[in-house]
Amino acid sequence: SASAAVKALPRAAQGFDARVDAALEASELRSRYYSELRSLATSALENLLRMRTQCLKELDRMRQELQRVQRQRATEGEAQQPPGCVDDVTFFSVEDFMPPSWHDILKSLDELRW
């Protein structure tokens, strides 16, 4: 019985080693996964911030252009607007960014059913 226990010990140690190796490999894979995920998220965030900055710069340029045109019209004493010219320009409309109602969402999901 003692010799059987001694023979079983190496098998148990091999099983333990295999489990430790599998756990280490899973830990390394998890670490690589989260590292890659962090890299992708950082890249996406940098792109988003760059796009936001470009958008704000363009909005600022458009505002300056509108102010220049309005000042020019005011100094010229233009009484009437040229055709197609609008004084009130909205760069951001909240209505365009409102989420759809639940009714509209359910309706579109129903339309997607087979």
Beta strands, then each sheet from edge to edge (+ up, - down):
end
